[in-house]
């Protein structure tokens, strides 16, 4: 492995503005399979695993820690769907991962022996440890005291609720630990892997924390449907639990300690700048002491608790100046850490850090051929919405161009109870390279800015929440950045809904829209949520609207783009996964049929092997090839005409003739 060098640092710190417009970046370099991602260290540090394509599909590979990556061997051979995440068992005997079928989100847990893969010339067979059709497995605990087991949840008895099982990794035997008859949504274990707490959702939507006793469970803490609370781990004394909460008066989430027996609370920390919610805490498994806490503001802020770790971090920053350094996998003794160095113009580089010797060793870049010097900077901005509420947003302007009268693509995030943050964003870079100004905003209902900001979006789909997006367009126009006749909108999930809402409710604002896995009718959306989302049904009704009441149904119909489809007058591209359990295919079919039946042109892609978003690269690349051509046609940006033969073939296969689309049932 090469040590960090001045040559390497000079390469990826060279971000000065260029006079000329950057060349068109092949979309394959931005969205295609990365060369290597997701490296993790085995618990003892002897091995390193990572994800890399094997026979055209992302799989898990393993090598000795200090061997070159060329010496690695694949230990999985999935040919149908990329493996997205995985982890090591506590004793390092197994690598474990979850996988569904075609995006249906009925995840199974698989185990494979990496040592077997390293000894043989063939890829070892992965064992499905939860091989039950139509059942969704979830992982609650990877116990250190019993490394041959996992504590998992299965909704095999009741589709809405997961029972707690102990899973033997060697035999696959499952032992029932707790039958879930108390609307439990999560189980919390202490440092000794003893089950101590449970989280649950009451029938009224409020959140509860339960103490697990021999005789049953006792409620020890609760927050209303408009508040947030959740435990994140035990204190080093193994008695008190760290709890994030905004109960009662505080607007911003803070960190407290709660004694589950005495119920005594102790405040630990809230944002020193009083701007955002508590973010996260990293706790050492060696000392059981906090290492640092984080807050996501315009940029990530980190507050150190461990001075030795902080000293190491300052050393790393001196070696890697000008980037954000994120902590990844570590060995059990916390001597070795994998770190990611990234920025808004760099998808990152991974390094191995030895805390004992202070060696920082470069490992890999996920996209080494991406011309990062051609990428555009992201800026945090603020603007006022229709009622004066301040909206945090992130703006990327195309490099090498005059930042006046530009075509624009608005990219709202999904959720909607999520958030955007500063950093490398593939969609921003892709669109900026094509010549667009790109804006993503944290509209009301986004998380991270306090419960008042979150609750301001209640029952405001398509209304105040949409205003927060529309006023972002107005801001860009007022600043002279946007050409008001060349503004498009593109998003997935809630971002897809916002795309449809933008075209239907503000038809004069947008010249084109790309709606990906987009709800078109909020009533049918709510009536078709997966059964394992039963715990949040009441929350949905409070935050979105209740389709079971006359006033709720009237409100939801008003806010559903489907019922205003006759107002749409800008071109629309609809993208859907046929197996999507969250936003059913009917949501896309409905809006396509509504536009088709009024004689309005609409384009439609539907992949039969995808769910809520496109995981298979060939599907994703086909969608992006069409989307950039579609946007270029209607907004005037650049686009890449060429595409690989397999992508062109797939694009033809998933392009839907809208004349053939039929509705499965009548819309309410």
C-alpha positions as CSV (number, residue, x, y, z in Angstrom):
1,X,0.0,0.0,0.0
2,X,1.2,3.5,-0.8
3,X,1.5,6.0,2.0
4,X,-0.2,9.4,1.7
5,X,1.9,11.5,-0.6
6,X,2.1,15.2,-1.6
7,X,1.4,14.1,-5.1
8,X,-1.9,12.4,-4.1
9,X,-2.9,15.3,-1.9
10,X,-2.2,17.8,-4.6
11,X,-4.4,15.7,-7.0
12,X,-7.5,15.7,-4.9
13,X,-7.2,19.1,-3.4
14,X,-7.0,20.8,-6.7
15,X,-10.5,22.4,-6.8
16,X,-9.8,25.8,-8.1
17,X,-12.4,27.2,-10.6
18,X,-11.7,26.5,-14.2
19,X,-12.1,29.1,-16.9
20,X,-13.6,26.7,-19.4
21,X,-16.8,24.6,-19.2
22,X,-15.9,21.1,-18.0
23,X,-16.2,18.3,-20.5
24,X,-19.4,16.2,-20.4
25,X,-18.8,13.5,-17.7
26,X,-19.8,10.0,-18.7
27,X,-22.8,9.2,-16.5
28,X,-21.3,5.8,-16.0
29,X,-18.5,7.4,-14.0
30,X,-21.0,9.0,-11.6
31,X,-23.7,6.4,-11.3
32,X,-22.2,3.1,-12.6
33,X,-20.8,0.4,-10.4
34,X,-18.1,1.8,-8.1
35,X,-14.8,-0.1,-8.3
36,X,-14.7,-0.7,-4.5
37,X,-17.0,0.5,-1.7
38,X,-18.0,-0.5,1.8
39,X,-14.7,-1.8,3.3
40,X,-14.9,-3.3,6.8
41,X,-12.3,-4.8,9.1
42,X,-12.7,-8.1,10.6
43,X,-13.1,-7.9,14.4
44,X,-9.4,-9.0,15.0
45,X,-8.1,-6.9,12.1
46,X,-6.7,-9.8,10.2
47,X,-8.9,-9.3,7.2
48,X,-10.6,-6.6,5.2
49,X,-13.9,-7.1,3.3
50,X,-15.4,-4.8,0.7
51,X,-18.0,-4.7,-2.0
52,X,-16.9,-4.9,-5.7
53,X,-18.6,-6.2,-8.8
54,X,-18.3,-9.9,-9.5
55,X,-19.6,-11.2,-12.8
56,X,-21.5,-7.9,-13.3
57,X,-23.1,-7.6,-9.9
58,X,-21.9,-6.0,-6.7
59,X,-20.8,-8.7,-4.2
60,X,-18.6,-9.1,-1.1
61,X,-14.9,-9.8,-1.3
62,X,-12.3,-10.6,1.4
63,X,-8.6,-10.3,1.6
64,X,-5.9,-10.2,4.3
65,X,-5.7,-6.7,5.8
66,X,-2.3,-5.8,4.3
67,X,-2.6,-7.7,1.0
68,X,-3.3,-5.7,-2.1
69,X,-6.9,-5.6,-3.3
70,X,-5.9,-7.7,-6.3
71,X,-5.4,-10.6,-3.9
72,X,-9.0,-10.5,-2.7
73,X,-11.5,-13.3,-3.4
74,X,-15.2,-13.0,-3.8
75,X,-17.2,-14.7,-1.0
76,X,-20.7,-14.1,-2.5
77,X,-21.9,-14.6,-6.0
78,X,-25.4,-13.0,-6.2
79,X,-26.2,-12.5,-9.9
80,X,-29.7,-10.9,-9.6
81,X,-29.3,-8.0,-7.2
82,X,-26.4,-6.0,-5.8
83,X,-25.5,-6.5,-2.2
84,X,-25.8,-3.1,-0.5
85,X,-24.8,-3.7,3.1
86,X,-23.2,-6.4,5.2
87,X,-21.3,-6.9,8.5
88,X,-19.0,-9.4,10.3
89,X,-20.1,-11.7,13.1
90,X,-18.5,-10.8,16.4
91,X,-16.0,-13.7,16.2
92,X,-15.2,-13.1,12.5
93,X,-16.4,-16.5,11.4
94,X,-19.1,-15.2,9.2
95,X,-20.0,-12.3,7.0
96,X,-23.7,-11.5,7.1
97,X,-25.9,-9.5,4.8
98,X,-29.6,-9.0,4.0
99,X,-31.2,-9.4,0.5
100,X,-34.7,-9.2,-0.9
101,X,-36.2,-10.3,-4.2
102,X,-36.7,-7.8,-6.9
103,X,-37.1,-4.9,-4.4
104,X,-40.1,-6.4,-2.5
105,X,-38.4,-5.5,0.8
106,X,-39.1,-9.0,2.3
107,X,-35.5,-9.2,3.5
108,X,-33.8,-12.5,4.4
109,X,-30.5,-12.8,6.4
110,X,-27.6,-14.6,4.7
111,X,-24.4,-15.9,6.1
112,X,-21.2,-16.9,4.4
113,X,-17.8,-18.1,5.7
114,X,-15.0,-15.9,4.5
115,X,-12.3,-18.3,5.5
116,X,-13.9,-20.9,3.3
117,X,-13.8,-18.5,0.4
118,X,-10.1,-17.7,0.9
119,X,-9.1,-21.3,1.0
120,X,-10.9,-22.5,-2.2
121,X,-11.0,-21.4,-5.8
122,X,-14.8,-21.4,-5.9
123,X,-17.1,-18.9,-4.3
124,X,-18.7,-20.4,-1.1
125,X,-22.5,-20.8,-1.1
126,X,-24.3,-18.3,1.1
127,X,-26.8,-19.8,3.5
128,X,-30.3,-18.2,3.9
129,X,-30.8,-18.2,7.6
130,X,-34.4,-16.9,7.5
131,X,-35.7,-18.6,4.4
132,X,-39.4,-17.9,4.8
133,X,-41.4,-16.5,1.9
134,X,-43.3,-13.2,2.4
135,X,-41.5,-12.6,5.8
136,X,-39.3,-9.5,6.5
137,X,-36.4,-10.1,8.8
138,X,-34.8,-7.3,10.8
139,X,-31.7,-7.3,13.0
140,X,-31.8,-6.0,16.6
141,X,-28.5,-7.1,18.2
142,X,-25.2,-8.5,17.2
143,X,-24.1,-9.8,20.7
144,X,-20.5,-9.8,21.8
145,X,-21.0,-12.3,24.6
146,X,-22.5,-14.9,22.3
147,X,-20.9,-14.3,18.9
148,X,-22.5,-17.3,17.2
149,X,-26.0,-15.7,17.5
150,X,-28.1,-12.7,16.3
151,X,-31.2,-11.3,17.9
152,X,-33.6,-10.8,15.0
153,X,-37.2,-9.9,14.4
154,X,-39.6,-11.9,12.1
155,X,-43.1,-11.0,11.2
156,X,-44.0,-14.7,10.4
157,X,-46.8,-14.9,13.0
158,X,-48.3,-11.4,12.4
159,X,-47.3,-9.4,9.3
160,X,-47.7,-6.1,11.2
161,X,-45.4,-7.0,14.2
162,X,-42.0,-8.6,14.5
163,X,-41.5,-11.3,17.2
164,X,-38.0,-11.5,18.8
165,X,-35.9,-14.5,18.0
166,X,-32.4,-15.7,18.8
167,X,-30.8,-17.0,15.7
168,X,-27.9,-19.6,15.7
169,X,-25.5,-18.6,12.9
170,X,-24.1,-22.1,12.5
171,X,-27.2,-24.2,12.5
172,X,-29.8,-21.5,11.5
173,X,-32.0,-22.6,14.4
174,X,-34.3,-19.9,15.6
175,X,-35.5,-19.7,19.2
176,X,-38.5,-17.5,20.1
177,X,-37.5,-15.0,22.9
178,X,-40.5,-12.7,23.0
179,X,-43.8,-12.8,21.2
180,X,-44.7,-9.3,20.2
181,X,-48.2,-8.6,21.5
182,X,-47.3,-5.1,22.8
183,X,-46.9,-3.2,19.5
184,X,-43.1,-3.3,20.0
185,X,-41.0,-1.6,17.4
186,X,-37.5,-2.3,18.7
187,X,-35.6,-4.1,21.4
188,X,-32.6,-2.6,23.3
189,X,-29.8,-4.6,25.0
190,X,-27.2,-3.5,27.5
191,X,-23.5,-3.9,27.3
192,X,-23.8,-7.5,28.6
193,X,-26.3,-8.3,25.8
194,X,-29.1,-8.6,28.3
195,X,-32.5,-7.5,27.0
196,X,-33.4,-4.4,29.0
197,X,-35.8,-2.1,27.1
198,X,-38.3,-2.1,24.2
199,X,-39.7,0.7,22.2
200,X,-43.4,0.6,21.2
201,X,-46.1,2.7,19.5
202,X,-49.4,3.1,21.3
203,X,-52.7,3.0,19.5
204,X,-52.9,6.8,19.6
205,X,-49.5,7.1,17.8
206,X,-47.5,8.1,20.9
207,X,-44.1,6.6,21.4
208,X,-43.3,4.5,24.5
209,X,-40.2,3.1,26.1
210,X,-40.8,0.0,28.1
211,X,-38.6,-1.7,30.8
212,X,-38.4,-5.4,30.2
213,X,-39.0,-7.2,33.5
214,X,-39.3,-10.9,34.3
215,X,-43.0,-10.6,34.8
216,X,-43.6,-8.4,31.8
217,X,-42.9,-4.8,30.6
218,X,-43.4,-1.5,32.3
219,X,-43.8,1.9,30.5
220,X,-41.1,4.3,31.8
221,X,-41.1,7.1,29.2
222,X,-43.5,8.4,26.5
223,X,-43.8,11.2,24.0
224,X,-46.7,12.3,22.0
225,X,-47.2,11.8,18.3
226,X,-45.8,15.3,17.8
227,X,-42.6,14.6,19.8
228,X,-39.6,12.4,19.4
229,X,-37.8,10.1,21.8
230,X,-35.6,7.0,21.3
231,X,-32.8,5.2,23.2
232,X,-29.4,4.9,21.6
233,X,-27.4,2.8,24.0
234,X,-26.4,2.2,27.6
235,X,-24.1,4.3,29.7
236,X,-20.8,2.7,30.8
237,X,-22.4,2.0,34.2
238,X,-24.8,-0.3,32.4
239,X,-27.7,1.1,34.4
240,X,-28.6,4.3,32.7
241,X,-29.6,4.6,29.1
242,X,-28.8,7.4,26.6
243,X,-32.0,8.9,25.3
244,X,-32.6,11.4,22.5
245,X,-35.8,13.5,23.2
246,X,-37.6,16.7,22.6
247,X,-40.4,16.0,25.1
248,X,-42.4,18.9,26.5
249,X,-40.8,22.4,26.2
250,X,-37.5,21.9,24.3
251,X,-38.0,22.4,20.6
252,X,-34.7,20.8,19.6
253,X,-33.8,17.2,20.4
254,X,-31.3,16.8,23.1
255,X,-29.4,13.9,24.8
256,X,-30.3,12.8,28.3
257,X,-29.5,9.9,30.6
258,X,-32.5,8.0,32.0
259,X,-32.5,5.5,34.8
260,X,-35.1,2.8,33.8
261,X,-35.7,1.9,37.5
262,X,-35.7,5.2,39.4
263,X,-36.8,7.1,36.3
264,X,-34.4,9.9,37.2
265,X,-33.3,12.0,34.2
266,X,-30.0,13.8,33.7
267,X,-29.4,16.3,30.8
268,X,-26.3,15.5,28.9
269,X,-26.1,17.7,25.8
270,X,-27.9,19.8,23.3
271,X,-26.7,21.8,20.3
272,X,-24.3,24.4,21.7
273,X,-25.3,26.7,18.9
274,X,-29.0,26.1,19.5
275,X,-29.7,25.6,15.8
276,X,-30.3,21.9,15.1
277,X,-31.4,18.7,16.7
278,X,-28.9,16.4,18.5
279,X,-27.3,14.3,15.9
280,X,-25.4,11.2,17.1
281,X,-22.9,9.9,19.6
282,X,-20.0,7.5,19.0
283,X,-19.2,5.4,22.1
284,X,-16.1,3.3,22.4
285,X,-16.8,-0.4,22.9
286,X,-13.4,-0.7,24.7
287,X,-13.8,2.1,27.3
288,X,-17.6,2.5,27.0
289,X,-17.0,6.2,27.1
290,X,-18.3,8.7,24.5
291,X,-15.8,9.6,21.7
292,X,-17.7,12.5,20.1
293,X,-21.1,13.8,19.4
294,X,-22.3,15.3,16.1
295,X,-24.8,17.9,14.8
296,X,-25.8,18.3,11.2
297,X,-26.0,22.0,10.4
298,X,-24.9,23.7,7.2
299,X,-21.9,21.5,7.7
300,X,-21.3,18.6,10.1
301,X,-20.1,19.7,13.5
302,X,-18.3,17.3,15.9
303,X,-17.7,17.8,19.6
304,X,-15.0,15.7,21.1
305,X,-15.2,13.9,24.5
306,X,-12.1,11.7,24.2
307,X,-9.0,13.8,24.1
308,X,-6.8,11.0,22.7
309,X,-9.1,10.4,19.9
310,X,-9.3,14.1,19.2
311,X,-5.5,14.3,19.1
312,X,-5.5,11.4,16.5
313,X,-8.2,13.2,14.5
314,X,-6.2,16.4,14.4
315,X,-3.2,14.5,13.1
316,X,-5.4,13.0,10.4
317,X,-6.7,16.4,9.4
318,X,-3.1,17.7,9.0
319,X,-2.4,14.7,6.7
320,X,-5.7,15.2,4.8
321,X,-6.5,18.9,4.8
322,X,-9.6,20.5,3.4
323,X,-11.9,17.4,3.6
324,X,-14.5,15.9,5.9
325,X,-13.1,12.8,7.6
326,X,-15.7,10.2,8.6
327,X,-15.1,7.3,10.9
328,X,-16.0,3.8,9.6
329,X,-15.2,0.3,10.6
330,X,-12.8,-0.5,13.5
331,X,-11.2,-3.5,15.1
332,X,-12.4,-4.8,18.4
333,X,-9.4,-3.3,20.2
334,X,-10.0,0.0,18.3
335,X,-6.3,0.1,17.1
336,X,-7.2,0.1,13.4
337,X,-9.9,2.3,11.9
338,X,-11.1,2.8,8.4
339,X,-11.7,6.4,7.5
340,X,-13.4,8.1,4.6
341,X,-12.1,11.5,3.3
342,X,-14.8,13.3,1.3
343,X,-16.1,16.7,0.3
344,X,-18.8,18.2,-1.9
345,X,-16.6,17.7,-4.9
346,X,-15.2,14.3,-4.1
347,X,-17.1,11.0,-3.4
348,X,-14.2,10.1,-1.2
349,X,-11.1,8.1,-0.5
350,X,-10.7,5.4,2.1
351,X,-7.7,5.2,4.4
352,X,-6.6,2.7,7.1
353,X,-5.4,4.4,10.3
354,X,-3.2,2.6,12.9
355,X,-3.7,4.5,16.2
356,X,-0.6,2.8,17.7
357,X,1.9,3.7,15.0
358,X,0.0,6.7,13.6
359,X,0.3,5.3,10.1
360,X,-2.3,6.6,7.6
361,X,-2.4,4.3,4.6
362,X,-4.4,4.9,1.4
363,X,-6.7,2.0,0.5
364,X,-8.9,2.9,-2.5
365,X,-11.1,5.5,-4.2
366,X,-14.6,4.2,-5.1
367,X,-14.6,6.1,-8.4
368,X,-11.0,6.7,-9.3
369,X,-11.8,7.7,-12.9
370,X,-14.2,10.4,-11.9
371,X,-12.7,13.8,-12.9
372,X,-13.2,15.5,-9.5
373,X,-11.5,18.7,-10.6
374,X,-14.5,19.2,-13.0
375,X,-17.1,18.9,-10.2
376,X,-19.0,21.9,-8.8
377,X,-19.1,23.3,-5.3
378,X,-22.2,23.0,-3.1
379,X,-23.3,26.0,-1.1
380,X,-25.6,26.2,1.9
381,X,-28.2,28.9,1.5
382,X,-31.4,30.2,3.2
383,X,-34.5,31.8,1.8
384,X,-38.0,32.7,3.1
385,X,-41.1,30.7,2.2
386,X,-44.6,32.0,1.6
387,X,-45.3,32.6,5.3
388,X,-41.9,33.8,6.2
389,X,-40.5,30.5,7.5
390,X,-36.8,30.2,6.7
391,X,-35.9,27.2,4.6
392,X,-32.4,25.7,4.7
393,X,-31.2,24.6,1.2
394,X,-28.2,23.5,-0.8
395,X,-27.3,25.0,-4.1
396,X,-24.9,23.7,-6.7
397,X,-24.1,25.9,-9.7
398,X,-22.5,24.6,-12.9
399,X,-18.7,25.1,-13.1
400,X,-17.2,27.3,-15.8
401,X,-20.5,29.1,-16.6
402,X,-21.9,32.5,-15.9
403,X,-24.3,32.0,-13.0
404,X,-27.1,34.0,-14.6
405,X,-30.2,33.0,-16.4
406,X,-29.4,29.3,-16.0
407,X,-31.7,26.3,-16.6
408,X,-32.5,24.8,-13.2
409,X,-33.5,21.5,-11.8
410,X,-35.1,21.3,-8.3
411,X,-34.4,18.1,-6.5
412,X,-36.6,17.7,-3.4
413,X,-35.6,14.8,-1.0
414,X,-37.8,11.8,-0.2
415,X,-39.4,10.9,3.1
416,X,-40.6,13.6,3.6
417,X,-39.4,13.0,7.2
418,X,-35.8,13.1,6.2
419,X,-33.3,15.8,5.3
420,X,-30.6,16.8,2.8
421,X,-27.1,17.7,4.0
422,X,-24.0,19.3,2.6
423,X,-21.6,16.9,0.9
424,X,-21.0,14.9,-2.3
425,X,-24.4,14.5,-4.1
426,X,-24.3,12.4,-7.3
427,X,-27.5,14.0,-8.7
428,X,-26.2,17.5,-8.0
429,X,-22.9,16.8,-9.8
430,X,-24.6,15.0,-12.7
431,X,-27.0,17.8,-13.3
432,X,-24.5,20.6,-12.7
433,X,-22.2,19.0,-15.2
434,X,-25.1,19.1,-17.7
435,X,-25.3,22.9,-17.2
436,X,-28.1,23.2,-14.6
437,X,-28.2,25.0,-11.4
438,X,-29.4,22.4,-8.8
439,X,-31.3,23.2,-5.7
440,X,-32.4,20.8,-2.9
441,X,-34.2,22.2,0.2
442,X,-35.2,21.0,3.6
443,X,-38.8,22.0,3.4
444,X,-41.0,22.0,6.6
445,X,-41.5,18.4,7.7
446,X,-37.8,17.7,7.2
447,X,-36.0,16.4,10.2
448,X,-33.1,17.9,12.1
449,X,-34.4,21.4,12.7
450,X,-36.7,21.0,15.8
451,X,-40.2,19.7,16.3
452,X,-41.8,23.1,15.4
453,X,-40.2,22.9,11.9
454,X,-41.2,19.3,11.6
455,X,-44.8,19.8,12.8
456,X,-45.3,22.8,10.6
457,X,-45.6,20.4,7.7
458,X,-48.5,18.4,9.3
459,X,-51.3,18.0,6.7
460,X,-49.4,20.4,4.4
461,X,-48.5,18.0,1.5
462,X,-49.0,20.0,-1.6
463,X,-49.6,23.2,0.3
464,X,-47.1,24.9,2.7
465,X,-44.6,22.1,2.1
466,X,-44.9,22.7,-1.6
467,X,-44.6,26.5,-1.1
468,X,-41.3,25.8,0.5
469,X,-40.2,24.3,-2.8
470,X,-41.9,26.9,-5.0
471,X,-40.3,29.8,-3.1
472,X,-36.9,28.2,-3.7
473,X,-37.6,28.7,-7.4
474,X,-38.7,32.3,-6.7
475,X,-35.4,32.8,-4.8
476,X,-33.3,31.6,-7.7
477,X,-35.3,33.8,-10.1
478,X,-35.0,36.9,-7.9
479,X,-31.2,36.3,-7.6
480,X,-31.0,36.2,-11.4
481,X,-29.7,32.7,-11.3
482,X,-32.7,30.9,-12.9
483,X,-34.2,31.4,-16.3
484,X,-37.9,31.3,-15.2
485,X,-38.8,29.5,-18.5
486,X,-36.4,26.7,-18.0
487,X,-37.0,25.3,-14.5
488,X,-37.5,21.6,-14.0
489,X,-38.2,19.4,-11.0
490,X,-37.0,15.8,-10.4
491,X,-37.3,13.6,-7.3
492,X,-38.1,10.2,-5.9
493,X,-40.7,9.0,-3.3
494,X,-41.9,12.2,-1.6
495,X,-39.6,14.0,-4.0
496,X,-41.6,12.3,-6.8
497,X,-44.9,13.5,-5.2
498,X,-43.5,17.0,-5.0
499,X,-42.7,16.7,-8.7
500,X,-46.2,15.8,-9.5
501,X,-47.6,18.4,-7.1
502,X,-45.4,21.1,-8.7
503,X,-46.6,20.3,-12.2
504,X,-50.3,20.0,-11.1
505,X,-50.6,22.8,-8.5
506,X,-48.1,25.4,-9.9
507,X,-48.3,24.5,-13.6
508,X,-46.7,27.8,-14.7
509,X,-43.5,27.3,-12.5
510,X,-42.0,24.2,-14.1
511,X,-41.2,23.4,-17.7
512,X,-40.7,19.6,-17.1
513,X,-40.8,17.0,-14.4
514,X,-39.3,13.6,-13.6
515,X,-41.3,11.7,-11.0
516,X,-39.7,8.6,-9.6
517,X,-41.7,6.1,-7.5
518,X,-44.1,9.0,-6.9
519,X,-47.4,8.9,-5.0
520,X,-50.1,10.5,-7.2
521,X,-53.1,9.8,-4.9
522,X,-52.4,10.1,-1.2
523,X,-55.6,8.2,-0.3
524,X,-54.6,5.1,-2.2
525,X,-51.1,5.5,-0.9
526,X,-52.3,5.4,2.7
527,X,-54.6,2.5,2.0
528,X,-51.8,0.4,0.6
529,X,-48.9,0.8,3.1
530,X,-47.1,-2.4,3.9
531,X,-48.5,-4.3,6.9
532,X,-45.2,-3.9,8.8
533,X,-45.8,-0.2,8.8
534,X,-48.8,-0.6,11.1
535,X,-46.9,1.1,13.9
536,X,-46.8,4.4,12.0
537,X,-50.3,4.3,10.5
538,X,-51.7,6.7,13.2
539,X,-48.6,9.0,12.7
540,X,-49.3,9.1,8.9
541,X,-52.9,10.1,9.6
542,X,-51.9,12.9,11.9
543,X,-49.1,14.2,9.7
544,X,-50.7,13.6,6.3
545,X,-54.5,13.3,6.8
546,X,-57.0,10.6,7.7
547,X,-58.7,9.1,4.7
548,X,-61.3,7.5,6.9
549,X,-63.0,10.8,7.8
550,X,-64.9,13.0,5.4
551,X,-62.8,16.1,6.1
552,X,-59.6,14.1,5.9
553,X,-60.6,12.5,2.6
554,X,-61.6,15.9,1.1
555,X,-58.2,17.3,2.2
556,X,-56.2,14.4,0.8
557,X,-58.1,14.5,-2.5
558,X,-57.3,18.2,-2.8
559,X,-53.6,17.5,-2.1
560,X,-53.4,14.6,-4.5
561,X,-51.9,15.5,-7.9
562,X,-54.1,12.9,-9.6
563,X,-57.2,14.9,-9.1
564,X,-55.6,18.0,-10.6
565,X,-54.0,16.1,-13.5
566,X,-56.1,18.2,-15.9
567,X,-54.0,21.2,-14.9
568,X,-50.7,19.7,-15.8
569,X,-49.3,21.3,-19.0
570,X,-45.6,20.5,-18.8
571,X,-43.9,17.3,-20.0
572,X,-43.7,14.5,-17.5
573,X,-41.5,11.4,-17.2
574,X,-42.8,8.8,-14.8
575,X,-40.5,6.1,-13.3
576,X,-41.7,3.1,-11.3
577,X,-40.5,-0.2,-9.8
578,X,-43.2,-2.9,-10.4
579,X,-42.5,-4.5,-7.0
580,X,-42.5,-1.3,-4.9
581,X,-44.2,-2.2,-1.5
582,X,-44.3,1.5,-0.4
583,X,-45.5,3.3,-3.4
584,X,-47.4,0.7,-5.4
585,X,-47.3,0.6,-9.2
586,X,-50.9,1.8,-9.2
587,X,-49.7,5.2,-8.1
588,X,-47.8,5.7,-11.4
589,X,-50.4,3.9,-13.5
590,X,-53.1,6.3,-12.2
591,X,-51.3,9.5,-13.2
592,X,-50.2,8.0,-16.6
593,X,-53.7,7.0,-17.4
594,X,-55.2,10.3,-16.3
595,X,-52.8,12.2,-18.6
596,X,-53.1,9.7,-21.5
597,X,-56.9,9.9,-21.4
598,X,-56.9,13.6,-21.8
599,X,-54.5,13.3,-24.7
600,X,-51.5,14.7,-22.9
601,X,-48.2,13.2,-23.7
602,X,-46.4,11.4,-20.9
603,X,-43.4,9.0,-20.8
604,X,-43.3,6.0,-18.6
605,X,-40.6,3.6,-17.4
606,X,-41.4,0.6,-15.3
607,X,-38.8,-2.0,-14.3
608,X,-40.3,-5.5,-13.4
609,X,-37.4,-6.3,-11.1
610,X,-37.3,-3.2,-9.0
611,X,-39.0,-1.8,-5.9
612,X,-38.8,1.6,-4.2
613,X,-36.0,3.0,-6.4
614,X,-33.7,1.3,-8.9
615,X,-31.0,-0.9,-7.3
616,X,-29.8,-2.7,-10.4
617,X,-27.2,-0.5,-12.3
618,X,-28.5,-1.4,-15.7
619,X,-32.0,-0.2,-14.8
620,X,-30.7,2.9,-13.1
621,X,-28.4,3.8,-16.0
622,X,-31.3,3.3,-18.5
623,X,-33.5,5.7,-16.4
624,X,-30.8,8.3,-16.2
625,X,-30.0,8.1,-19.9
626,X,-33.7,8.9,-20.7
627,X,-34.0,11.4,-17.9
628,X,-31.1,13.6,-19.0
629,X,-32.3,13.5,-22.6
630,X,-35.8,14.4,-21.5
631,X,-34.5,17.3,-19.4
632,X,-32.2,18.5,-22.2
633,X,-35.1,18.5,-24.6
634,X,-37.4,20.7,-22.4
635,X,-34.8,22.7,-20.4
636,X,-31.9,23.1,-22.8
637,X,-29.1,21.5,-20.8
638,X,-26.5,19.1,-22.2
639,X,-26.9,15.4,-22.4
640,X,-24.9,12.3,-23.3
641,X,-26.3,10.6,-26.4
642,X,-24.3,7.5,-26.2
643,X,-25.0,4.5,-23.9
644,X,-23.7,0.9,-23.6
645,X,-25.6,-1.7,-25.6
646,X,-27.0,-3.4,-22.6
647,X,-28.4,-0.1,-21.2
648,X,-30.0,0.7,-24.6
649,X,-31.5,-2.7,-24.7
650,X,-32.8,-2.4,-21.1
651,X,-34.2,1.0,-21.8
652,X,-36.3,-0.4,-24.6
653,X,-37.5,-3.3,-22.3
654,X,-38.7,-1.1,-19.5
655,X,-40.2,1.7,-21.6
656,X,-44.0,1.3,-21.3
657,X,-46.4,2.0,-24.1
658,X,-48.8,4.2,-22.2
659,X,-51.7,3.0,-24.5
660,X,-51.4,-0.4,-22.8
661,X,-51.6,0.8,-19.2
662,X,-54.8,-0.3,-17.4
663,X,-55.9,0.4,-13.9
664,X,-56.2,-2.5,-11.5
665,X,-59.1,-0.9,-9.6
666,X,-61.1,2.3,-9.5
667,X,-59.6,5.2,-7.7
668,X,-61.6,6.5,-4.7
